Amino acid sequence: MFKEVQNVKDEIDDEVEKYLNLGVITSSSFINVMEWWMAGKDVFLAHYQMATDYLGTFATSPPSERVNNMVGHKFTVAK
């Protein structure tokens, strides 16, 4: 079991090393980040999975803000 965990750790370490060796990516035009990760998913599989989880998340959370706002109104005592 320890060997399996060590192999996964080694694979992740190798993947991180490859990613860091890419350096800074510059472009004079728009880069679609999701397409970039999809193109590199075979090279960066673990990071691809993490990136798609986070890139698919909204930067703001209006639905939760609305819920918090409504709850605040319900529990506010009118004076």
PyMOL Python script that loads the backbone (N, CA, C, O; Angstrom):
from pymol import cmd

cmd.read_pdbstr("""\
ATOM      1  N   MET A   1       0.822  -1.190   0.000  1.00  0.00           N
ATOM      2  CA  MET A   1       0.000   0.000   0.000  1.00  0.00           C
ATOM      3  C   MET A   1       0.867   1.255   0.000  1.00  0.00           C
ATOM      4  O   MET A   1       0.564   2.214  -0.710  1.00  0.00           O
ATOM      5  N   PHE A   2       1.944   1.260   0.789  1.00  0.00           N
ATOM      6  CA  PHE A   2       2.825   2.408   0.846  1.00  0.00           C
ATOM      7  C   PHE A   2       3.446   2.696  -0.508  1.00  0.00           C
ATOM      8  O   PHE A   2       3.625   3.854  -0.885  1.00  0.00           O
ATOM      9  N   LYS A   3       3.778   1.626  -1.248  1.00  0.00           N
ATOM     10  CA  LYS A   3       4.370   1.819  -2.578  1.00  0.00           C
ATOM     11  C   LYS A   3       3.390   2.528  -3.513  1.00  0.00           C
ATOM     12  O   LYS A   3       3.783   3.381  -4.308  1.00  0.00           O
ATOM     13  N   GLU A   4       2.109   2.163  -3.407  1.00  0.00           N
ATOM     14  CA  GLU A   4       1.105   2.804  -4.259  1.00  0.00           C
ATOM     15  C   GLU A   4       1.005   4.287  -3.941  1.00  0.00           C
ATOM     16  O   GLU A   4       0.945   5.117  -4.848  1.00  0.00           O
ATOM     17  N   VAL A   5       0.986   4.623  -2.656  1.00  0.00           N
ATOM     18  CA  VAL A   5       0.927   6.029  -2.245  1.00  0.00           C
ATOM     19  C   VAL A   5       2.183   6.750  -2.711  1.00  0.00           C
ATOM     20  O   VAL A   5       2.101   7.877  -3.199  1.00  0.00           O
ATOM     21  N   GLN A   6       3.322   6.127  -2.571  1.00  0.00           N
ATOM     22  CA  GLN A   6       4.579   6.741  -3.001  1.00  0.00           C
ATOM     23  C   GLN A   6       4.578   6.952  -4.512  1.00  0.00           C
ATOM     24  O   GLN A   6       5.056   7.981  -4.990  1.00  0.00           O
ATOM     25  N   ASN A   7       4.048   5.992  -5.267  1.00  0.00           N
ATOM     26  CA  ASN A   7       3.987   6.145  -6.721  1.00  0.00           C
ATOM     27  C   ASN A   7       3.103   7.323  -7.111  1.00  0.00           C
ATOM     28  O   ASN A   7       3.448   8.089  -8.011  1.00  0.00           O
ATOM     29  N   VAL A   8       1.964   7.472  -6.437  1.00  0.00           N
ATOM     30  CA  VAL A   8       1.071   8.595  -6.725  1.00  0.00           C
ATOM     31  C   VAL A   8       1.771   9.902  -6.385  1.00  0.00           C
ATOM     32  O   VAL A   8       1.689  10.866  -7.145  1.00  0.00           O
ATOM     33  N   LYS A   9       2.460   9.942  -5.247  1.00  0.00           N
ATOM     34  CA  LYS A   9       3.186  11.144  -4.853  1.00  0.00           C
ATOM     35  C   LYS A   9       4.254  11.474  -5.889  1.00  0.00           C
ATOM     36  O   LYS A   9       4.418  12.637  -6.259  1.00  0.00           O
ATOM     37  N   ASP A  10       4.974  10.474  -6.356  1.00  0.00           N
ATOM     38  CA  ASP A  10       6.005  10.696  -7.369  1.00  0.00           C
ATOM     39  C   ASP A  10       5.399  11.220  -8.667  1.00  0.00           C
ATOM     40  O   ASP A  10       5.956  12.113  -9.305  1.00  0.00           O
ATOM     41  N   GLU A  11       4.258  10.662  -9.051  1.00  0.00           N
ATOM     42  CA  GLU A  11       3.592  11.120 -10.267  1.00  0.00           C
ATOM     43  C   GLU A  11       3.162  12.581 -10.139  1.00  0.00           C
ATOM     44  O   GLU A  11       3.332  13.367 -11.070  1.00  0.00           O
ATOM     45  N   ILE A  12       2.605  12.940  -8.979  1.00  0.00           N
ATOM     46  CA  ILE A  12       2.183  14.322  -8.743  1.00  0.00           C
ATOM     47  C   ILE A  12       3.395  15.240  -8.750  1.00  0.00           C
ATOM     48  O   ILE A  12       3.360  16.314  -9.349  1.00  0.00           O
ATOM     49  N   ASP A  13       4.467  14.820  -8.085  1.00  0.00           N
ATOM     50  CA  ASP A  13       5.693  15.625  -8.065  1.00  0.00           C
ATOM     51  C   ASP A  13       6.222  15.853  -9.477  1.00  0.00           C
ATOM     52  O   ASP A  13       6.629  16.964  -9.816  1.00  0.00           O
ATOM     53  N   ASP A  14       6.218  14.803 -10.305  1.00  0.00           N
ATOM     54  CA  ASP A  14       6.660  14.935 -11.693  1.00  0.00           C
ATOM     55  C   ASP A  14       5.764  15.909 -12.454  1.00  0.00           C
ATOM     56  O   ASP A  14       6.243  16.718 -13.249  1.00  0.00           O
ATOM     57  N   GLU A  15       4.467  15.820 -12.202  1.00  0.00           N
ATOM     58  CA  GLU A  15       3.511  16.684 -12.884  1.00  0.00           C
ATOM     59  C   GLU A  15       3.726  18.145 -12.481  1.00  0.00           C
ATOM     60  O   GLU A  15       3.679  19.045 -13.319  1.00  0.00           O
ATOM     61  N   VAL A  16       3.957  18.361 -11.203  1.00  0.00           N
ATOM     62  CA  VAL A  16       4.218  19.729 -10.724  1.00  0.00           C
ATOM     63  C   VAL A  16       5.492  20.266 -11.365  1.00  0.00           C
ATOM     64  O   VAL A  16       5.537  21.417 -11.800  1.00  0.00           O
ATOM     65  N   GLU A  17       6.505  19.446 -11.422  1.00  0.00           N
ATOM     66  CA  GLU A  17       7.772  19.859 -12.026  1.00  0.00           C
ATOM     67  C   GLU A  17       7.575  20.250 -13.501  1.00  0.00           C
ATOM     68  O   GLU A  17       8.102  21.271 -13.944  1.00  0.00           O
ATOM     69  N   LYS A  18       6.829  19.451 -14.253  1.00  0.00           N
ATOM     70  CA  LYS A  18       6.536  19.764 -15.659  1.00  0.00           C
ATOM     71  C   LYS A  18       5.790  21.082 -15.780  1.00  0.00           C
ATOM     72  O   LYS A  18       6.092  21.905 -16.645  1.00  0.00           O
ATOM     73  N   TYR A  19       4.805  21.272 -14.896  1.00  0.00           N
ATOM     74  CA  TYR A  19       3.994  22.490 -14.929  1.00  0.00           C
ATOM     75  C   TYR A  19       4.854  23.717 -14.632  1.00  0.00           C
ATOM     76  O   TYR A  19       4.757  24.730 -15.325  1.00  0.00           O
ATOM     77  N   LEU A  20       5.690  23.625 -13.608  1.00  0.00           N
ATOM     78  CA  LEU A  20       6.543  24.752 -13.255  1.00  0.00           C
ATOM     79  C   LEU A  20       7.578  25.048 -14.328  1.00  0.00           C
ATOM     80  O   LEU A  20       7.978  26.199 -14.499  1.00  0.00           O
ATOM     81  N   ASN A  21       8.017  24.026 -15.053  1.00  0.00           N
ATOM     82  CA  ASN A  21       8.995  24.221 -16.120  1.00  0.00           C
ATOM     83  C   ASN A  21       8.410  24.911 -17.345  1.00  0.00           C
ATOM     84  O   ASN A  21       9.153  25.376 -18.210  1.00  0.00           O
ATOM     85  N   LEU A  22       7.086  24.982 -17.425  1.00  0.00           N
ATOM     86  CA  LEU A  22       6.472  25.700 -18.544  1.00  0.00           C
ATOM     87  C   LEU A  22       6.818  27.177 -18.514  1.00  0.00           C
ATOM     88  O   LEU A  22       6.925  27.822 -19.558  1.00  0.00           O
ATOM     89  N   GLY A  23       6.988  27.702 -17.329  1.00  0.00           N
ATOM     90  CA  GLY A  23       7.266  29.130 -17.194  1.00  0.00           C
ATOM     91  C   GLY A  23       6.004  29.949 -17.420  1.00  0.00           C
ATOM     92  O   GLY A  23       4.892  29.422 -17.402  1.00  0.00           O
ATOM     93  N   VAL A  24       6.194  31.235 -17.631  1.00  0.00           N
ATOM     94  CA  VAL A  24       5.076  32.143 -17.844  1.00  0.00           C
ATOM     95  C   VAL A  24       4.624  32.050 -19.293  1.00  0.00           C
ATOM     96  O   VAL A  24       5.441  32.113 -20.212  1.00  0.00           O
ATOM     97  N   ILE A  25       3.338  31.903 -19.489  1.00  0.00           N
ATOM     98  CA  ILE A  25       2.777  31.839 -20.839  1.00  0.00           C
ATOM     99  C   ILE A  25       2.245  33.219 -21.184  1.00  0.00           C
ATOM    100  O   ILE A  25       1.399  33.759 -20.472  1.00  0.00           O
ATOM    101  N   THR A  26       2.732  33.779 -22.257  1.00  0.00           N
ATOM    102  CA  THR A  26       2.269  35.098 -22.691  1.00  0.00           C
ATOM    103  C   THR A  26       1.614  34.975 -24.054  1.00  0.00           C
ATOM    104  O   THR A  26       1.946  34.097 -24.851  1.00  0.00           O
ATOM    105  N   SER A  27       0.681  35.874 -24.301  1.00  0.00           N
ATOM    106  CA  SER A  27      -0.015  35.873 -25.579  1.00  0.00           C
ATOM    107  C   SER A  27      -0.534  37.272 -25.846  1.00  0.00           C
ATOM    108  O   SER A  27      -0.894  38.001 -24.921  1.00  0.00           O
ATOM    109  N   SER A  28      -0.570  37.643 -27.121  1.00  0.00           N
ATOM    110  CA  SER A  28      -1.114  38.953 -27.471  1.00  0.00           C
ATOM    111  C   SER A  28      -2.625  38.862 -27.701  1.00  0.00           C
ATOM    112  O   SER A  28      -3.288  39.871 -27.941  1.00  0.00           O
ATOM    113  N   SER A  29      -3.155  37.645 -27.623  1.00  0.00           N
ATOM    114  CA  SER A  29      -4.594  37.470 -27.803  1.00  0.00           C
ATOM    115  C   SER A  29      -5.179  36.703 -26.613  1.00  0.00           C
ATOM    116  O   SER A  29      -4.457  36.254 -25.723  1.00  0.00           O
ATOM    117  N   PHE A  30      -6.478  36.572 -26.627  1.00  0.00           N
ATOM    118  CA  PHE A  30      -7.209  35.895 -25.554  1.00  0.00           C
ATOM    119  C   PHE A  30      -6.829  34.422 -25.485  1.00  0.00           C
ATOM    120  O   PHE A  30      -6.758  33.747 -26.512  1.00  0.00           O
ATOM    121  N   ILE A  31      -6.586  33.928 -24.285  1.00  0.00           N
ATOM    122  CA  ILE A  31      -6.320  32.509 -24.079  1.00  0.00           C
ATOM    123  C   ILE A  31      -7.515  31.920 -23.342  1.00  0.00           C
ATOM    124  O   ILE A  31      -7.859  32.362 -22.245  1.00  0.00           O
ATOM    125  N   ASN A  32      -8.142  30.922 -23.951  1.00  0.00           N
ATOM    126  CA  ASN A  32      -9.241  30.231 -23.289  1.00  0.00           C
ATOM    127  C   ASN A  32      -8.622  29.214 -22.341  1.00  0.00           C
ATOM    128  O   ASN A  32      -8.084  28.194 -22.771  1.00  0.00           O
ATOM    129  N   VAL A  33      -8.705  29.502 -21.058  1.00  0.00           N
ATOM    130  CA  VAL A  33      -8.035  28.684 -20.047  1.00  0.00           C
ATOM    131  C   VAL A  33      -8.575  27.257 -20.033  1.00  0.00           C
ATOM    132  O   VAL A  33      -7.809  26.307 -19.878  1.00  0.00           O
ATOM    133  N   MET A  34      -9.889  27.102 -20.194  1.00  0.00           N
ATOM    134  CA  MET A  34     -10.465  25.748 -20.197  1.00  0.00           C
ATOM    135  C   MET A  34      -9.930  24.940 -21.379  1.00  0.00           C
ATOM    136  O   MET A  34      -9.633  23.754 -21.233  1.00  0.00           O
ATOM    137  N   GLU A  35      -9.806  25.573 -22.546  1.00  0.00           N
ATOM    138  CA  GLU A  35      -9.258  24.860 -23.711  1.00  0.00           C
ATOM    139  C   GLU A  35      -7.794  24.491 -23.471  1.00  0.00           C
ATOM    140  O   GLU A  35      -7.347  23.412 -23.860  1.00  0.00           O
ATOM    141  N   TRP A  36      -7.045  25.404 -22.822  1.00  0.00           N
ATOM    142  CA  TRP A  36      -5.639  25.134 -22.530  1.00  0.00           C
ATOM    143  C   TRP A  36      -5.523  23.907 -21.642  1.00  0.00           C
ATOM    144  O   TRP A  36      -4.699  23.030 -21.901  1.00  0.00           O
ATOM    145  N   TRP A  37      -6.350  23.833 -20.587  1.00  0.00           N
ATOM    146  CA  TRP A  37      -6.303  22.682 -19.687  1.00  0.00           C
ATOM    147  C   TRP A  37      -6.766  21.417 -20.389  1.00  0.00           C
ATOM    148  O   TRP A  37      -6.217  20.342 -20.145  1.00  0.00           O
ATOM    149  N   MET A  38      -7.768  21.523 -21.258  1.00  0.00           N
ATOM    150  CA  MET A  38      -8.232  20.331 -21.992  1.00  0.00           C
ATOM    151  C   MET A  38      -7.141  19.805 -22.902  1.00  0.00           C
ATOM    152  O   MET A  38      -6.977  18.593 -23.036  1.00  0.00           O
ATOM    153  N   ALA A  39      -6.391  20.704 -23.533  1.00  0.00           N
ATOM    154  CA  ALA A  39      -5.311  20.279 -24.428  1.00  0.00           C
ATOM    155  C   ALA A  39      -4.174  19.611 -23.649  1.00  0.00           C
ATOM    156  O   ALA A  39      -3.485  18.741 -24.183  1.00  0.00           O
ATOM    157  N   GLY A  40      -3.976  20.014 -22.396  1.00  0.00           N
ATOM    158  CA  GLY A  40      -2.881  19.461 -21.610  1.00  0.00           C
ATOM    159  C   GLY A  40      -3.285  18.420 -20.586  1.00  0.00           C
ATOM    160  O   GLY A  40      -2.495  18.057 -19.715  1.00  0.00           O
ATOM    161  N   LYS A  41      -4.521  17.938 -20.690  1.00  0.00           N
ATOM    162  CA  LYS A  41      -4.985  17.020 -19.647  1.00  0.00           C
ATOM    163  C   LYS A  41      -4.214  15.703 -19.604  1.00  0.00           C
ATOM    164  O   LYS A  41      -4.123  15.088 -18.541  1.00  0.00           O
ATOM    165  N   ASP A  42      -3.667  15.260 -20.712  1.00  0.00           N
ATOM    166  CA  ASP A  42      -2.891  14.020 -20.692  1.00  0.00           C
ATOM    167  C   ASP A  42      -1.561  14.202 -19.971  1.00  0.00           C
ATOM    168  O   ASP A  42      -1.034  13.260 -19.379  1.00  0.00           O
ATOM    169  N   VAL A  43      -1.023  15.415 -20.022  1.00  0.00           N
ATOM    170  CA  VAL A  43       0.251  15.699 -19.373  1.00  0.00           C
ATOM    171  C   VAL A  43       0.048  16.056 -17.900  1.00  0.00           C
ATOM    172  O   VAL A  43       0.850  15.686 -17.042  1.00  0.00           O
ATOM    173  N   PHE A  44      -1.047  16.786 -17.621  1.00  0.00           N
ATOM    174  CA  PHE A  44      -1.320  17.287 -16.270  1.00  0.00           C
ATOM    175  C   PHE A  44      -2.657  16.760 -15.756  1.00  0.00           C
ATOM    176  O   PHE A  44      -3.536  17.546 -15.401  1.00  0.00           O
ATOM    177  N   LEU A  45      -2.816  15.453 -15.713  1.00  0.00           N
ATOM    178  CA  LEU A  45      -4.113  14.866 -15.383  1.00  0.00           C
ATOM    179  C   LEU A  45      -4.631  15.287 -14.005  1.00  0.00           C
ATOM    180  O   LEU A  45      -5.780  15.713 -13.890  1.00  0.00           O
ATOM    181  N   ALA A  46      -3.821  15.180 -12.979  1.00  0.00           N
ATOM    182  CA  ALA A  46      -4.279  15.544 -11.627  1.00  0.00           C
ATOM    183  C   ALA A  46      -4.600  17.030 -11.551  1.00  0.00           C
ATOM    184  O   ALA A  46      -5.595  17.423 -10.943  1.00  0.00           O
ATOM    185  N   HIS A  47      -3.768  17.844 -12.159  1.00  0.00           N
ATOM    186  CA  HIS A  47      -4.002  19.288 -12.140  1.00  0.00           C
ATOM    187  C   HIS A  47      -5.178  19.665 -13.038  1.00  0.00           C
ATOM    188  O   HIS A  47      -5.895  20.623 -12.749  1.00  0.00           O
ATOM    189  N   TYR A  48      -5.376  18.933 -14.103  1.00  0.00           N
ATOM    190  CA  TYR A  48      -6.523  19.178 -14.987  1.00  0.00           C
ATOM    191  C   TYR A  48      -7.827  18.975 -14.211  1.00  0.00           C
ATOM    192  O   TYR A  48      -8.745  19.789 -14.309  1.00  0.00           O
ATOM    193  N   GLN A  49      -7.902  17.903 -13.452  1.00  0.00           N
ATOM    194  CA  GLN A  49      -9.111  17.627 -12.673  1.00  0.00           C
ATOM    195  C   GLN A  49      -9.367  18.737 -11.660  1.00  0.00           C
ATOM    196  O   GLN A  49     -10.504  19.179 -11.495  1.00  0.00           O
ATOM    197  N   MET A  50      -8.324  19.185 -10.990  1.00  0.00           N
ATOM    198  CA  MET A  50      -8.456  20.260 -10.014  1.00  0.00           C
ATOM    199  C   MET A  50      -8.836  21.571 -10.716  1.00  0.00           C
ATOM    200  O   MET A  50      -9.698  22.305 -10.233  1.00  0.00           O
ATOM    201  N   ALA A  51      -8.205  21.861 -11.836  1.00  0.00           N
ATOM    202  CA  ALA A  51      -8.480  23.106 -12.559  1.00  0.00           C
ATOM    203  C   ALA A  51      -9.925  23.160 -13.040  1.00  0.00           C
ATOM    204  O   ALA A  51     -10.573  24.201 -12.935  1.00  0.00           O
ATOM    205  N   THR A  52     -10.433  22.055 -13.563  1.00  0.00           N
ATOM    206  CA  THR A  52     -11.815  22.077 -14.047  1.00  0.00           C
ATOM    207  C   THR A  52     -12.799  22.200 -12.889  1.00  0.00           C
ATOM    208  O   THR A  52     -13.875  22.775 -13.053  1.00  0.00           O
ATOM    209  N   ASP A  53     -12.447  21.671 -11.725  1.00  0.00           N
ATOM    210  CA  ASP A  53     -13.305  21.853 -10.548  1.00  0.00           C
ATOM    211  C   ASP A  53     -13.387  23.324 -10.178  1.00  0.00           C
ATOM    212  O   ASP A  53     -14.473  23.843  -9.920  1.00  0.00           O
ATOM    213  N   TYR A  54     -12.247  23.995 -10.151  1.00  0.00           N
ATOM    214  CA  TYR A  54     -12.217  25.386  -9.708  1.00  0.00           C
ATOM    215  C   TYR A  54     -12.600  26.368 -10.801  1.00  0.00           C
ATOM    216  O   TYR A  54     -13.233  27.385 -10.517  1.00  0.00           O
ATOM    217  N   LEU A  55     -12.232  26.090 -12.035  1.00  0.00           N
ATOM    218  CA  LEU A  55     -12.577  27.009 -13.122  1.00  0.00           C
ATOM    219  C   LEU A  55     -14.066  26.986 -13.418  1.00  0.00           C
ATOM    220  O   LEU A  55     -14.600  27.941 -13.983  1.00  0.00           O
ATOM    221  N   GLY A  56     -14.737  25.918 -13.048  1.00  0.00           N
ATOM    222  CA  GLY A  56     -16.182  25.835 -13.255  1.00  0.00           C
ATOM    223  C   GLY A  56     -16.989  26.481 -12.143  1.00  0.00           C
ATOM    224  O   GLY A  56     -18.219  26.479 -12.184  1.00  0.00           O
ATOM    225  N   THR A  57     -16.301  27.038 -11.144  1.00  0.00           N
ATOM    226  CA  THR A  57     -16.962  27.664 -10.002  1.00  0.00           C
ATOM    227  C   THR A  57     -17.120  29.154 -10.269  1.00  0.00           C
ATOM    228  O   THR A  57     -16.199  29.804 -10.763  1.00  0.00           O
ATOM    229  N   PHE A  58     -18.283  29.689  -9.942  1.00  0.00           N
ATOM    230  CA  PHE A  58     -18.525  31.107 -10.147  1.00  0.00           C
ATOM    231  C   PHE A  58     -17.603  31.927  -9.260  1.00  0.00           C
ATOM    232  O   PHE A  58     -17.316  31.539  -8.128  1.00  0.00           O
ATOM    233  N   ALA A  59     -17.140  33.063  -9.774  1.00  0.00           N
ATOM    234  CA  ALA A  59     -16.279  33.946  -8.993  1.00  0.00           C
ATOM    235  C   ALA A  59     -17.074  34.622  -7.882  1.00  0.00           C
ATOM    236  O   ALA A  59     -16.526  34.917  -6.820  1.00  0.00           O
ATOM    237  N   THR A  60     -18.340  34.865  -8.115  1.00  0.00           N
ATOM    238  CA  THR A  60     -19.200  35.422  -7.077  1.00  0.00           C
ATOM    239  C   THR A  60     -20.314  34.424  -6.821  1.00  0.00           C
ATOM    240  O   THR A  60     -20.529  33.503  -7.609  1.00  0.00           O
ATOM    241  N   SER A  61     -21.000  34.606  -5.746  1.00  0.00           N
ATOM    242  CA  SER A  61     -22.048  33.648  -5.407  1.00  0.00           C
ATOM    243  C   SER A  61     -23.363  34.362  -5.116  1.00  0.00           C
ATOM    244  O   SER A  61     -23.834  34.331  -3.980  1.00  0.00           O
ATOM    245  N   PRO A  62     -23.969  35.007  -6.121  1.00  0.00           N
ATOM    246  CA  PRO A  62     -25.234  35.715  -5.887  1.00  0.00           C
ATOM    247  C   PRO A  62     -26.328  34.842  -5.273  1.00  0.00           C
ATOM    248  O   PRO A  62     -27.053  35.334  -4.409  1.00  0.00           O
ATOM    249  N   PRO A  63     -26.494  33.573  -5.667  1.00  0.00           N
ATOM    250  CA  PRO A  63     -27.553  32.783  -5.032  1.00  0.00           C
ATOM    251  C   PRO A  63     -27.368  32.680  -3.518  1.00  0.00           C
ATOM    252  O   PRO A  63     -28.330  32.831  -2.765  1.00  0.00           O
ATOM    253  N   SER A  64     -26.153  32.426  -3.074  1.00  0.00           N
ATOM    254  CA  SER A  64     -25.932  32.310  -1.628  1.00  0.00           C
ATOM    255  C   SER A  64     -26.053  33.670  -0.956  1.00  0.00           C
ATOM    256  O   SER A  64     -26.509  33.759   0.184  1.00  0.00           O
ATOM    257  N   GLU A  65     -25.651  34.729  -1.649  1.00  0.00           N
ATOM    258  CA  GLU A  65     -25.800  36.063  -1.071  1.00  0.00           C
ATOM    259  C   GLU A  65     -27.278  36.403  -0.891  1.00  0.00           C
ATOM    260  O   GLU A  65     -27.661  37.010   0.109  1.00  0.00           O
ATOM    261  N   ARG A  66     -28.099  36.014  -1.856  1.00  0.00           N
ATOM    262  CA  ARG A  66     -29.542  36.276  -1.740  1.00  0.00           C
ATOM    263  C   ARG A  66     -30.136  35.503  -0.568  1.00  0.00           C
ATOM    264  O   ARG A  66     -30.971  36.032   0.166  1.00  0.00           O
ATOM    265  N   VAL A  67     -29.709  34.257  -0.390  1.00  0.00           N
ATOM    266  CA  VAL A  67     -30.219  33.448   0.719  1.00  0.00           C
ATOM    267  C   VAL A  67     -29.814  34.092   2.044  1.00  0.00           C
ATOM    268  O   VAL A  67     -30.639  34.236   2.947  1.00  0.00           O
ATOM    269  N   ASN A  68     -28.546  34.477   2.158  1.00  0.00           N
ATOM    270  CA  ASN A  68     -28.090  35.109   3.392  1.00  0.00           C
ATOM    271  C   ASN A  68     -28.851  36.405   3.654  1.00  0.00           C
ATOM    272  O   ASN A  68     -29.195  36.705   4.797  1.00  0.00           O
ATOM    273  N   ASN A  69     -29.111  37.160   2.615  1.00  0.00           N
ATOM    274  CA  ASN A  69     -29.843  38.410   2.747  1.00  0.00           C
ATOM    275  C   ASN A  69     -31.277  38.145   3.225  1.00  0.00           C
ATOM    276  O   ASN A  69     -31.772  38.831   4.120  1.00  0.00           O
ATOM    277  N   MET A  70     -31.938  37.154   2.628  1.00  0.00           N
ATOM    278  CA  MET A  70     -33.314  36.826   3.021  1.00  0.00           C
ATOM    279  C   MET A  70     -33.353  36.331   4.464  1.00  0.00           C
ATOM    280  O   MET A  70     -34.243  36.714   5.223  1.00  0.00           O
ATOM    281  N   VAL A  71     -32.408  35.495   4.847  1.00  0.00           N
ATOM    282  CA  VAL A  71     -32.365  34.979   6.205  1.00  0.00           C
ATOM    283  C   VAL A  71     -32.147  36.126   7.182  1.00  0.00           C
ATOM    284  O   VAL A  71     -32.749  36.154   8.256  1.00  0.00           O
ATOM    285  N   GLY A  72     -31.296  37.061   6.817  1.00  0.00           N
ATOM    286  CA  GLY A  72     -31.052  38.216   7.670  1.00  0.00           C
ATOM    287  C   GLY A  72     -32.309  39.030   7.898  1.00  0.00           C
ATOM    288  O   GLY A  72     -32.546  39.513   9.005  1.00  0.00           O
ATOM    289  N   HIS A  73     -33.125  39.186   6.850  1.00  0.00           N
ATOM    290  CA  HIS A  73     -34.384  39.935   6.990  1.00  0.00           C
ATOM    291  C   HIS A  73     -35.383  39.183   7.873  1.00  0.00           C
ATOM    292  O   HIS A  73     -36.124  39.803   8.636  1.00  0.00           O
ATOM    293  N   LYS A  74     -35.405  37.869   7.775  1.00  0.00           N
ATOM    294  CA  LYS A  74     -36.355  37.075   8.550  1.00  0.00           C
ATOM    295  C   LYS A  74     -36.046  37.132  10.052  1.00  0.00           C
ATOM    296  O   LYS A  74     -36.951  37.121  10.887  1.00  0.00           O
ATOM    297  N   PHE A  75     -34.748  37.193  10.375  1.00  0.00           N
ATOM    298  CA  PHE A  75     -34.362  37.128  11.772  1.00  0.00           C
ATOM    299  C   PHE A  75     -34.022  38.489  12.384  1.00  0.00           C
ATOM    300  O   PHE A  75     -33.599  38.570  13.537  1.00  0.00           O
ATOM    301  N   THR A  76     -34.207  39.543  11.613  1.00  0.00           N
ATOM    302  CA  THR A  76     -33.966  40.879  12.143  1.00  0.00           C
ATOM    303  C   THR A  76     -35.197  41.323  12.932  1.00  0.00           C
ATOM    304  O   THR A  76     -36.325  41.256  12.443  1.00  0.00           O
ATOM    305  N   VAL A  77     -34.963  41.761  14.122  1.00  0.00           N
ATOM    306  CA  VAL A  77     -36.064  42.219  14.971  1.00  0.00           C
ATOM    307  C   VAL A  77     -36.320  43.691  14.655  1.00  0.00           C
ATOM    308  O   VAL A  77     -35.425  44.532  14.734  1.00  0.00           O
ATOM    309  N   ALA A  78     -37.573  43.971  14.293  1.00  0.00           N
ATOM    310  CA  ALA A  78     -37.949  45.357  13.987  1.00  0.00           C
ATOM    311  C   ALA A  78     -38.112  46.131  15.291  1.00  0.00           C
ATOM    312  O   ALA A  78     -38.687  45.626  16.256  1.00  0.00           O
ATOM    313  N   LYS A  79     -37.613  47.334  15.310  1.00  0.00           N
ATOM    314  CA  LYS A  79     -37.715  48.157  16.522  1.00  0.00           C
ATOM    315  C   LYS A  79     -38.762  49.223  16.380  1.00  0.00           C
ATOM    316  O   LYS A  79     -38.978  50.004  17.307  1.00  0.00           O
TER     317      LYS A  79
END
""", "prot")
cmd.dss("prot")
cmd.show_as("cartoon", "prot")
cmd.util.cbc("prot")
cmd.orient("prot")
